[in-house]
Amino acid sequence: MLAGRYRLAEELGRGARGVVWRGVDERIGRPVAVRVLPPAYGEPQAYERLAAEARALGRLRDRRVAELWDYGQAADGTVYVVTELVDGHTLAHAAAGGPAEVAWVLGWAWQVCQALEVTHAAGLVHRGIRPTNVMLADGGAVKLLDTGIAWAVHDAGRRLRPVPEGGATGVQAYMAPEQLTAPAAAPTIDTTTTTAPAAVDGRADLYALGCVLHRLLTGALPAHGAADRRVLPPPPSTLRAGLPGEVDALVLALLDPDPARRPNDATAAADRVTDAWRAWTRDCDRGLFAAAPRTGAAKAPAPGCLPALERLDTLAGQLRKHPIWDRRMPQVRELRHLVEDLAQLPGGPLHRADLGGLPLDGAQLSGVDLADADLTDVSLTHADLTRASLTGAILHNACLHFADLSDANLAEAHLTCTALPRAILREANLAGAKLNEAYLYCADLSGAHLGGARLPDADLTCANLAGADLRGAYMYRANLNEANLHEADLAHTYLHHAKLSRASLRKADLSGADLSEATLYDANLDRANLTGATLTGADLSDATLYEATLHDVELTRATLTKANLLGARLTRANLAEARLDRADLCRANLADANLTEADLSGTDLCQANLTRANLTDARMTDARMSSADLTGATLCRANLYDADLLSAQLSGADLNGADLSRADLRLANMSEADLTGVNLYRADLTGAQLNGADLSGADLRLADLTRADLTGAHLTGADLTGVRWSQETQWPTGVTCPEGPLPQSGDAGRPS
């Protein structure tokens, strides 16, 4: 028992830095790795350096670097360091069998670069990269070991120097020239400076990595000269034929004796590894982890992914056998970490992957390539999938609550019955995607591209689709109640039977869209473009269509009760049998519109343009049409009972058989209008222009013709019983007024 806490069970290895044991932390029952250091570390200065180094290492939190959990000195003077226990084997084991598979070597190199990037960012130089210090965990992930070699470049404003072990530390065969030529460091802590010697920095670790790569690729260490005089070795391809030039270039760049000519940092080195990987895989198909066969070749796996994919396959099988799982389970956490690691690798190792039914809640998968992947029943709640590629992926019944899919590419993806409530899909590409019965409640799809997408029965209640591209989308029976479609492009979209109650469609483009039988109750369509749209049987009750464009729109049997169409443009629109009762069409443009049998009862058409409109058999009881332009309009048999047509333009209009009883036609212009058989009983035609109008057979009983101009009008068979007139009334030739004006009516009278 060490320090009354750590039970040492099995020796794992020994070297100049002491003995490593497999142990158990008896206090919490956790397996650990315990390094028992040589007695020299018990000296005050050495122990102080160890403590400072441990504090520096304690800052690291990365899956690719073995964590330091404890350090101390036992009562008998034994100095020890406790780290996490990593199951697996080192690269030395892989190198023992001769040259390793190129794909695996490049994969390990890429992961080491990632680990060094984190290590260097924390102000540490490892100074001991060699096969025995790189562990391969069971899942294939790389872990950097040997915390006793790491050198803290800065720690709380102090420069730390390693305890000398005959000058330079580490195994000389893997050491950079600047390490070998640097003067031996004194066993002290210098508190006067915060920087390490310029000769040794993170590029020394990259040189060591080049040595490791050379040995793994060729089975031998590089011929880089004596310890005191390094030279650039021959390329690895001289010892192993078939290696592409990019692999040679990678190794030689890392092994350059001049640090200035090596990659600047671990990130640049990782880029060089990626280039080498692409060169190795560009002419062959090496995919090992694919879903059900589909058309098209699979991508080659990314560097570092092969063992990880095998472990992922194993975990997936285990979790699918036990569908009831908890995200805190070790297997679930490991699965998520594996997928996150694979998502970061270049080359798209998850392309066409089968992740169906797996728990990946909260996974960080930004930029992942999941094209053509099978994600059926997968759980990705709160996952980060920004800029992800999910082209052609299958997401049937997937759970993506609160997931972030901003800028993601979901073109042609299968999202049938997928749950995406409150998901973020800003600027996402969903062109051609299948979202049948998808649940997108309160989802943010602003600026998304949904052109040609299939959304039948989809639930988009309260969704944000502002500026979205929905051109040609199929949204049969989709629920868009209270959705925000401000400035969305819905041109030629199929919205038959869709629900858009209280939706915001301000400035939306619905040209050519099919909204037949759609529900747009209380929807906001201000300044929307509905040119050529089909709204047959649609319900637009209480909708706002202020200054909307509805040229050539099909509104047959549509309901626009109490709709606001103030200033709307409805030229050539078909509103046959439409219900527009109590709608606001003030200043609306309905030129050439078809309003046959339309219900405009109580509608406000003040200053509306209805030139040449067809209002045959329309119901316009109580309609307000003051100053409306009905020039050339057809109002045959229209019902305008008690309508307000003050100052309206009806010149040349066809009102044959229309009912204008009690209508307000004061100052209306009805010149040359066809009023044959019109019912103008008790109509107010004060000051109206009826010159040349045909009033044959019209019912003008008790009508008010004060100051009306009837010059040239045809009154054959008209009933003028009780009509009111004045001396200013201009009668057509042949009409006499034998009784003259009635005295009780001032200037009014009854013609003969």
C-alpha positions in Angstrom: 0.0 0.0 0.0 1.5 3.3 -1.1 0.7 6.5 0.9 -2.0 4.5 2.7 -4.2 4.8 -0.4 -2.8 3.2 -3.5 -2.5 -0.6 -3.7 0.1 -1.7 -6.3 -1.1 -4.8 -8.1 1.0 -5.4 -11.2 4.2 -4.0 -12.6 3.6 -2.6 -16.1 7.1 -1.4 -17.0 10.3 0.2 -15.7 12.9 2.6 -17.0 15.1 5.5 -16.1 12.1 7.3 -14.7 11.1 4.6 -12.3 8.6 1.8 -12.3 5.0 2.0 -13.5 2.4 -0.1 -11.7 -1.2 -1.0 -12.3 -2.9 0.0 -9.0 -6.2 0.7 -7.3 -7.2 3.9 -5.5 -8.6 2.2 -2.3 -10.3 5.4 -1.3 -12.7 5.5 -4.2 -12.1 2.0 -5.8 -10.8 3.4 -9.1 -8.1 1.6 -11.2 -5.1 3.9 -11.7 -1.5 3.9 -13.1 1.1 4.6 -10.4 4.6 5.7 -11.4 7.1 5.2 -8.5 10.0 7.6 -9.2 13.7 7.1 -8.4 15.0 8.2 -5.0 16.6 11.3 -6.6 13.1 12.8 -7.0 12.9 13.0 -3.2 15.5 15.7 -3.0 13.9 19.1 -2.3 14.7 20.8 -5.6 13.7 17.8 -7.7 10.4 17.4 -5.8 9.6 21.1 -6.1 10.1 20.8 -9.9 7.9 17.7 -10.0 5.2 19.6 -8.1 5.3 22.6 -10.5 5.2 20.2 -13.5 2.2 18.4 -12.0 0.4 21.7 -11.6 1.1 22.5 -15.3 -0.1 19.0 -16.4 -3.2 19.3 -14.3 -4.4 22.1 -16.5 -4.8 19.6 -19.4 -8.2 18.2 -20.1 -8.1 16.3 -23.3 -9.0 12.7 -24.2 -5.7 12.3 -26.1 -3.5 13.0 -23.1 -3.4 10.8 -20.0 -4.8 12.8 -17.1 -2.7 13.3 -14.0 -4.8 12.7 -10.9 -2.4 12.9 -8.0 1.3 13.1 -6.9 3.0 13.1 -3.6 5.7 11.7 -1.3 5.1 8.7 1.0 6.3 8.6 4.6 9.2 6.5 3.6 10.3 9.1 1.1 8.9 7.4 -2.0 7.9 9.9 -4.7 5.0 8.9 -6.9 2.7 10.2 -9.6 -0.9 8.9 -10.2 -2.5 9.0 -13.7 -5.4 7.4 -15.4 -5.0 3.8 -16.3 -5.2 3.3 -20.1 -6.0 -0.1 -21.3 -4.4 -1.1 -24.6 -0.8 -1.3 -26.0 1.9 1.2 -27.0 3.2 2.0 -30.5 6.3 0.0 -29.5 4.1 -3.1 -29.7 2.9 -2.1 -33.2 6.4 -1.4 -34.3 7.8 -4.7 -33.1 6.2 -6.6 -36.0 7.9 -4.6 -38.7 6.4 -2.0 -41.0 2.8 -1.2 -40.1 -0.2 -0.6 -42.4 0.2 2.9 -43.9 -3.4 3.9 -43.1 -3.0 3.0 -39.5 0.3 4.9 -39.2 -1.1 8.1 -40.7 -4.1 7.8 -38.4 -2.0 7.5 -35.3 0.2 10.4 -36.5 -2.9 12.6 -37.0 -4.1 11.9 -33.5 -0.7 12.5 -32.0 -0.7 15.9 -33.7 -4.1 16.7 -32.2 -2.7 15.7 -28.7 0.4 17.9 -29.2 -1.7 20.8 -30.3 -3.5 20.8 -26.9 -0.3 20.1 -25.0 1.6 23.0 -26.6 -1.3 25.3 -26.2 -1.1 24.7 -22.4 2.5 25.8 -22.4 4.0 22.3 -22.3 6.7 20.6 -24.4 6.5 16.8 -24.1 10.2 16.1 -24.9 9.7 12.4 -24.9 7.6 11.4 -28.0 8.6 7.8 -28.8 6.7 4.6 -29.3 6.7 3.6 -25.7 5.0 6.9 -24.7 2.1 6.7 -27.2 -0.6 4.4 -26.0 -3.3 3.0 -28.2 -6.5 2.5 -26.2 -8.9 -0.3 -26.9 -11.1 1.9 -29.0 -8.1 2.9 -31.2 -7.7 6.4 -29.7 -4.2 7.7 -29.0 -3.1 8.7 -25.5 0.2 10.5 -24.7 1.9 9.0 -21.7 4.9 9.7 -19.5 4.2 12.8 -17.5 7.7 12.7 -16.0 9.2 13.8 -19.3 6.9 16.7 -20.0 8.5 20.1 -19.6 6.5 23.1 -18.3 7.5 26.1 -20.4 5.6 28.5 -18.2 3.8 28.1 -14.9 2.5 31.0 -12.8 5.2 33.3 -14.2 8.1 30.9 -13.6 10.4 29.1 -16.0 10.8 25.4 -15.2 13.9 23.4 -16.2 14.0 19.6 -16.1 16.2 17.7 -13.7 19.3 16.7 -15.6 19.9 13.0 -16.4 23.3 13.2 -17.9 22.5 16.2 -19.9 19.5 15.8 -22.3 16.4 14.0 -21.3 14.7 11.1 -23.2 16.0 8.5 -25.6 18.6 10.2 -28.0 17.4 8.3 -31.1 14.2 10.2 -31.0 15.6 13.6 -30.0 15.8 16.8 -32.1 19.2 18.3 -32.7 18.3 21.4 -30.5 17.7 19.1 -27.6 21.0 17.3 -28.0 23.0 20.5 -28.3 21.3 22.5 -25.6 23.4 22.9 -22.4 22.5 20.8 -19.4 20.0 22.5 -17.2 20.7 23.1 -13.5 18.4 21.4 -11.1 16.8 24.7 -10.0 13.7 26.7 -10.7 14.4 30.1 -12.2 11.9 32.7 -11.1 13.4 35.6 -13.1 12.0 34.8 -16.5 8.8 33.4 -18.0 10.1 32.0 -21.3 11.9 28.8 -22.1 15.2 28.6 -24.1 14.4 29.5 -27.7 16.3 26.5 -29.0 13.7 24.0 -27.7 10.0 24.4 -28.3 7.1 22.3 -29.6 8.9 21.7 -32.9 11.2 19.3 -31.0 8.2 17.1 -30.4 7.4 17.2 -34.1 10.9 16.0 -34.9 10.4 13.1 -32.5 7.1 12.3 -34.2 9.0 12.1 -37.6 11.3 9.5 -36.0 8.3 7.5 -34.8 6.7 7.6 -38.2 9.8 6.5 -40.0 10.1 3.5 -37.7 6.5 2.5 -38.1 6.5 2.9 -41.9 9.9 1.2 -42.6 10.6 -0.9 -39.5 13.8 1.1 -38.8 14.8 4.4 -37.3 15.9 7.2 -39.7 19.5 7.4 -40.7 19.8 11.0 -39.5 23.4 11.0 -38.3 25.2 11.0 -35.0 23.7 12.5 -31.8 25.9 15.6 -32.1 25.3 16.1 -35.8 21.9 15.4 -37.3 21.4 15.3 -41.1 18.3 14.9 -43.3 17.8 11.1 -43.8 16.8 9.4 -47.1 13.0 9.3 -47.8 11.1 6.3 -46.3 10.2 5.2 -49.9 13.8 4.0 -50.3 13.1 1.4 -47.7 9.4 0.7 -48.5 8.3 0.9 -52.1 4.8 2.3 -53.0 4.7 5.2 -50.6 3.4 8.3 -52.3 5.5 11.4 -52.5 3.3 13.2 -49.9 4.2 10.6 -47.3 7.9 11.1 -48.0 7.4 14.8 -47.8 5.6 14.6 -44.5 8.4 12.5 -42.8 11.2 14.6 -44.2 9.5 17.9 -43.2 9.3 16.6 -39.6 12.9 15.4 -39.6 14.5 18.6 -40.9 17.5 19.4 -38.7 16.6 23.1 -38.9 13.5 23.8 -36.7 12.6 26.8 -38.9 12.0 24.5 -41.8 9.7 22.1 -39.9 6.0 22.7 -39.7 5.3 25.7 -37.6 3.2 23.9 -35.1 1.2 20.7 -34.5 -1.8 22.1 -36.4 0.3 22.6 -39.5 1.8 19.1 -39.1 -1.8 17.6 -38.9 -2.5 19.3 -42.2 0.5 17.6 -43.7 -0.7 14.3 -42.4 -4.1 14.9 -44.0 -2.4 15.6 -47.3 -0.5 12.4 -47.1 -3.6 10.5 -46.2 -5.5 11.8 -49.2 -2.6 10.9 -51.5 -2.6 7.4 -50.0 -6.4 6.9 -50.5 -7.2 8.9 -53.6 -6.9 6.0 -56.1 -8.6 3.3 -54.0 -11.8 2.6 -52.1 -10.8 1.7 -48.5 -14.1 2.3 -46.7 -14.7 -0.1 -43.9 -17.7 1.4 -42.1 -20.7 1.7 -44.3 -24.4 1.4 -44.0 -26.5 -0.7 -46.3 -25.1 -0.7 -49.9 -26.2 2.2 -52.0 -25.2 3.7 -55.3 -21.9 5.4 -55.5 -18.5 4.5 -54.0 -17.8 4.9 -50.3 -15.2 7.4 -49.2 -12.0 6.1 -47.8 -11.8 6.2 -44.0 -10.0 9.1 -42.4 -6.6 8.8 -40.7 -6.9 7.4 -37.2 -10.4 6.0 -37.8 -9.9 2.2 -38.4 -9.6 1.0 -34.8 -12.1 3.6 -33.7 -14.6 2.3 -36.2 -14.2 -1.2 -35.0 -14.8 -0.1 -31.5 -17.8 2.0 -32.6 -19.3 -1.1 -34.3 -18.9 -3.1 -31.1 -20.5 -0.4 -28.9 -23.3 0.1 -31.3 -24.1 -3.6 -31.2 -24.1 -3.6 -27.4 -26.4 -0.6 -27.1 -28.9 -1.9 -29.7 -29.3 -5.1 -27.7 -30.3 -3.0 -24.7 -32.6 -0.2 -26.0 -33.1 1.2 -22.5 -30.0 3.2 -21.8 -29.0 6.2 -19.7 -26.7 8.9 -21.1 -24.5 8.6 -18.0 -23.7 5.0 -18.8 -20.0 4.5 -19.6 -20.8 2.9 -23.0 -23.0 5.8 -24.0 -20.3 8.3 -23.1 -17.7 6.4 -24.9 -19.9 6.1 -28.0 -20.4 9.8 -28.1 -16.7 10.5 -27.7 -15.9 8.0 -30.4 -18.4 9.6 -32.8 -17.1 13.1 -31.9 -13.5 12.0 -32.6 -14.4 10.5 -35.9 -16.4 13.6 -36.9 -13.2 15.7 -36.5 -11.1 13.4 -38.8 -10.7 14.4 -42.4 -11.9 12.1 -45.2 -15.4 11.6 -43.8 -15.2 8.3 -41.9 -18.9 8.6 -41.0 -19.9 8.9 -44.6 -22.7 6.3 -45.1 -22.3 5.1 -41.5 -25.0 3.2 -39.8 -25.7 5.0 -36.5 -29.4 4.1 -36.4 -31.0 3.8 -32.9 -27.9 5.1 -31.1 -27.9 7.7 -28.2 -25.8 10.7 -29.3 -27.5 13.4 -27.3 -25.4 16.5 -26.9 -22.8 15.3 -29.4 -20.5 18.0 -30.8 -20.5 17.1 -34.5 -19.9 20.5 -36.1 -18.9 20.0 -39.8 -19.3 16.2 -39.7 -19.8 14.4 -43.0 -22.8 12.1 -42.5 -23.8 12.0 -46.2 -26.0 9.0 -46.9 -25.6 7.8 -43.3 -28.4 5.8 -41.7 -29.6 7.7 -38.6 -33.0 6.1 -38.2 -34.3 6.4 -34.7 -31.0 8.1 -33.6 -31.2 10.5 -30.6 -29.4 13.8 -31.2 -31.1 16.1 -28.7 -29.1 19.3 -28.1 -26.5 18.0 -30.6 -24.3 20.5 -32.5 -24.5 19.7 -36.2 -23.6 23.1 -37.6 -22.3 23.0 -41.1 -22.8 19.2 -41.1 -23.2 17.4 -44.3 -26.3 15.1 -44.2 -26.9 14.9 -47.9 -29.1 11.9 -48.6 -29.0 10.8 -44.9 -31.9 8.7 -43.5 -33.3 10.3 -40.3 -36.6 8.5 -40.1 -38.1 8.9 -36.6 -34.8 10.6 -35.4 -35.0 12.8 -32.3 -33.3 16.2 -32.8 -34.9 18.3 -30.1 -33.0 21.6 -29.7 -30.3 20.4 -32.2 -28.3 23.0 -34.0 -28.2 22.4 -37.7 -27.2 25.9 -38.8 -25.7 25.8 -42.3 -26.1 22.1 -42.4 -26.5 20.3 -45.8 -29.6 18.1 -45.7 -30.2 18.0 -49.4 -32.3 14.9 -50.4 -32.2 13.7 -46.8 -35.0 11.5 -45.4 -36.5 13.1 -42.4 -39.9 11.3 -42.3 -41.5 11.5 -38.8 -38.3 13.2 -37.5 -38.7 15.2 -34.3 -37.0 18.7 -34.7 -38.9 20.8 -32.1 -37.0 24.1 -31.5 -34.2 22.9 -33.7 -31.9 25.5 -35.3 -31.8 25.1 -39.1 -30.8 28.6 -40.0 -29.4 28.7 -43.6 -29.6 24.9 -43.8 -29.9 23.3 -47.2 -33.0 21.0 -47.2 -33.5 21.0 -51.0 -35.3 17.9 -52.0 -35.4 16.6 -48.5 -38.3 14.4 -47.4 -39.9 15.7 -44.2 -43.2 13.8 -44.3 -44.9 14.2 -41.0 -41.8 15.8 -39.5 -42.3 17.6 -36.2 -40.7 21.1 -36.5 -42.5 23.0 -33.8 -40.9 26.3 -33.1 -37.9 25.3 -35.3 -35.7 28.1 -36.7 -35.5 27.7 -40.5 -34.8 31.3 -41.3 -32.9 31.5 -44.5 -33.1 27.8 -45.0 -33.2 26.3 -48.5 -36.2 23.9 -48.8 -36.6 24.1 -52.6 -38.4 20.9 -53.8 -38.5 19.5 -50.2 -41.4 17.2 -49.3 -43.2 18.3 -46.2 -46.7 16.6 -46.3 -48.3 16.6 -42.9 -45.2 18.2 -41.4 -45.8 20.2 -38.2 -44.1 23.6 -38.5 -46.2 25.4 -35.8 -44.5 28.6 -34.7 -41.5 27.7 -36.9 -39.3 30.5 -38.1 -39.0 30.3 -41.9 -38.2 34.0 -42.5 -36.4 34.3 -45.8 -36.5 30.6 -46.4 -36.4 29.2 -49.9 -39.4 26.9 -50.3 -39.7 27.1 -54.1 -41.5 24.0 -55.4 -41.8 22.4 -52.0 -44.6 19.9 -51.4 -46.4 20.9 -48.2 -49.7 19.1 -48.5 -51.7 19.4 -45.2 -48.6 20.9 -43.5 -49.2 22.7 -40.3 -47.7 26.2 -40.4 -50.0 27.9 -37.9 -48.3 31.0 -36.4 -45.2 30.3 -38.5 -43.0 33.1 -39.5 -42.6 33.1 -43.3 -41.6 36.8 -43.7 -40.0 37.3 -47.1 -39.9 33.5 -47.7 -39.9 32.3 -51.3 -42.8 29.9 -51.7 -43.1 30.2 -55.5 -44.9 27.2 -57.0 -45.1 25.6 -53.6 -47.8 23.0 -53.1 -49.7 23.9 -49.9 -53.0 22.2 -50.6 -55.0 21.9 -47.4 -52.1 23.5 -45.5 -52.8 25.2 -42.2 -51.4 28.8 -42.1 -53.6 30.4 -39.4 -52.0 33.4 -37.9 -48.9 32.8 -40.0 -46.7 35.7 -41.0 -46.2 35.8 -44.7 -45.2 39.4 -45.1 -43.5 40.1 -48.4 -43.4 36.4 -49.0 -43.3 35.2 -52.6 -46.2 32.8 -53.2 -46.3 33.3 -57.0 -47.8 30.2 -58.6 -48.2 28.4 -55.3 -51.1 26.0 -54.8 -53.0 26.9 -51.6 -56.2 25.2 -52.5 -58.3 24.5 -49.4 -55.5 26.0 -47.3 -56.4 27.7 -44.0 -54.9 31.2 -43.7 -57.2 32.5 -41.0 -55.8 35.7 -39.5 -52.6 35.2 -41.5 -50.4 38.2 -42.4 -49.8 38.5 -46.1 -48.9 42.2 -46.2 -47.1 43.0 -49.5 -47.0 39.2 -50.3 -46.7 38.2 -53.9 -49.4 35.7 -54.9 -49.3 36.2 -58.6 -50.8 33.2 -60.3 -51.3 31.4 -57.0 -54.2 28.9 -56.6 -56.3 29.6 -53.5 -59.4 27.6 -54.5 -61.5 27.1 -51.4 -58.8 28.6 -49.2 -59.9 30.2 -45.9 -58.4 33.7 -45.6 -60.8 35.0 -43.0 -59.4 37.9 -41.0 -56.2 37.6 -43.1 -54.2 40.7 -43.7 -53.2 41.2 -47.4 -52.3 44.9 -47.3 -50.8 45.9 -50.6 -50.4 42.2 -51.5 -50.0 41.2 -55.2 -52.6 38.7 -56.4 -52.4 39.2 -60.1 -54.0 36.2 -61.9 -54.6 34.5 -58.6 -57.2 31.7 -58.4 -59.5 32.4 -55.4 -62.6 30.4 -56.5 -64.8 29.6 -53.5 -62.1 31.1 -51.2 -63.2 32.7 -47.9 -61.9 36.2 -47.3 -64.4 37.2 -44.6 -63.1 40.3 -42.9 -59.8 40.0 -44.7 -57.7 43.1 -45.1 -56.9 43.6 -48.8 -56.2 47.4 -48.5 -54.3 48.4 -51.6 -54.0 44.8 -52.8 -53.4 44.1 -56.5 -55.9 41.5 -57.8 -55.8 42.2 -61.5 -57.3 39.3 -63.5 -57.8 37.4 -60.2 -60.5 34.7 -60.2 -62.7 35.2 -57.2 -65.7 33.3 -58.5 -68.0 32.3 -55.6 -65.4 33.7 -53.2 -66.5 35.0 -49.8 -65.3 38.6 -49.2 -68.0 39.7 -46.8 -66.8 42.5 -44.6 -63.4 42.4 -46.2 -61.3 45.5 -46.6 -60.5 46.1 -50.3 -60.0 49.8 -50.0 -57.9 51.0 -52.9 -57.5 47.4 -54.1 -56.8 46.8 -57.7 -59.3 44.3 -59.1 -59.1 45.2 -62.7 -60.4 42.4 -65.0 -60.9 40.3 -61.9 -63.6 37.5 -61.9 -65.9 37.9 -59.0 -68.8 35.9 -60.4 -71.2 35.0 -57.6 -68.7 36.3 -55.1 -70.0 37.5 -51.7 -68.8 41.0 -51.1 -71.5 41.9 -48.5 -70.3 44.7 -46.3 -67.0 44.8 -48.0 -65.0 48.0 -48.2 -64.1 48.7 -51.8 -63.6 52.4 -51.4 -61.4 53.8 -54.2 -61.0 50.2 -55.4 -60.2 49.6 -59.1 -62.8 47.2 -60.6 -62.5 48.2 -64.2 -63.8 45.5 -66.5 -64.2 43.2 -63.5 -66.9 40.5 -63.7 -69.3 40.8 -60.8 -72.1 38.8 -62.3 -74.5 37.6 -59.7 -72.2 38.9 -57.0 -73.6 39.7 -53.6 -72.5 43.2 -52.5 -75.2 44.1 -49.9 -74.0 47.0 -47.7 -70.7 47.1 -49.7 -68.8 50.4 -49.4 -67.7 51.4 -52.9 -67.4 55.2 -52.7 -65.1 56.5 -55.4 -64.5 52.9 -56.7 -63.7 52.5 -60.4 -66.1 50.1 -62.0 -65.6 51.3 -65.5 -66.7 48.6 -68.0 -67.4 46.2 -65.1 -70.0 43.5 -65.5 -72.5 43.5 -62.6 -75.3 41.6 -64.2 -77.8 40.5 -61.6 -75.4 41.6 -58.9 -76.9 42.4 -55.5 -75.8 45.9 -54.4 -78.7 46.4 -52.0 -77.9 49.4 -49.7 -74.4 49.6 -51.2 -72.3 52.7 -50.9 -71.2 53.8 -54.4 -70.7 57.5 -53.7 -68.7 59.1 -56.5 -68.1 55.6 -58.0 -67.1 55.3 -61.7 -69.6 53.0 -63.4 -69.3 54.4 -66.9 -69.9 51.7 -69.5 -70.6 49.1 -66.7 -73.0 46.3 -67.4 -75.5 46.3 -64.5 -78.2 44.4 -66.4 -80.7 43.1 -63.8 -78.6 44.2 -60.9 -80.2 45.0 -57.5 -79.1 48.5 -56.5 -82.1 49.2 -54.3 -81.4 51.7 -51.5 -77.8 52.0 -52.9 -75.9 55.2 -52.4 -75.0 56.3 -55.9 -74.5 60.0 -55.2 -72.2 61.7 -57.7 -71.6 58.2 -59.3 -70.6 58.2 -62.9 -72.8 55.7 -64.8 -72.5 57.3 -68.2 -73.3 54.8 -71.0 -73.8 52.1 -68.4 -76.2 49.2 -69.1 -78.8 49.5 -66.4 -81.5 47.5 -68.2 -83.9 46.1 -65.7 -81.8 47.4 -62.7 -83.6 47.7 -59.4 -82.9 51.2 -58.2 -85.8 51.4 -55.8 -85.1 54.2 -53.3 -81.6 54.5 -54.6 -79.9 57.8 -54.0 -78.7 59.1 -57.4 -78.2 62.7 -56.4 -75.9 64.4 -58.8 -75.2 61.1 -60.6 -74.0 61.0 -64.2 -76.4 58.8 -66.2 -76.1 60.4 -69.5 -76.4 57.9 -72.3 -77.2 55.1 -69.8 -79.7 52.5 -70.7 -82.3 52.4 -68.0 -85.0 50.5 -70.0 -87.3 48.7 -67.7 -85.4 49.9 -64.6 -87.2 50.3 -61.3 -86.6 53.8 -60.1 -89.5 54.0 -57.7 -88.9 56.6 -55.0 -85.3 57.0 -56.3 -83.6 60.4 -55.7 -82.5 61.9 -59.0 -81.8 65.4 -57.6 -79.4 67.2 -59.9 -78.9 63.9 -61.8 -77.8 64.1 -65.5 -80.0 61.8 -67.5 -79.2 63.4 -70.9 -79.5 60.9 -73.7 -80.5 58.1 -71.2 -83.0 55.4 -72.3 -85.9 55.2 -69.9 -88.2 53.1 -72.0 -90.5 51.2 -69.6 -88.7 52.5 -66.6 -90.8 52.9 -63.5 -90.4 56.5 -62.2 -93.2 56.3 -59.6 -92.5 58.7 -56.8 -89.1 59.6 -58.0 -87.5 62.8 -56.5 -85.9 65.3 -58.9 -85.0 68.9 -59.0 -84.9 71.7 -61.5 -81.3 71.0 -62.1 -82.2 67.4 -63.0 -81.5 66.9 -66.8 -84.0 64.7 -68.4 -83.7 62.9 -71.7 -85.5 64.3 -74.7 -89.2 63.4 -74.6 -89.6 63.1 -70.9 -92.0 65.8 -69.6 -92.7 66.9 -66.1 -96.3 68.2 -66.2 -96.7 68.5 -62.4 -93.4 70.4 -61.9 -91.5 70.3 -58.7 -93.3 69.3 -55.5 -93.8 72.3 -53.3 -93.3 70.3 -50.1 -90.0 69.1 -51.4 -88.3 72.3 -52.1 -86.8 71.8 -55.5 -87.9 68.2 -55.8 -90.7 67.0 -58.1 -92.3 64.0 -59.8 -91.9 63.8 -63.6 -94.7 62.5 -65.9 
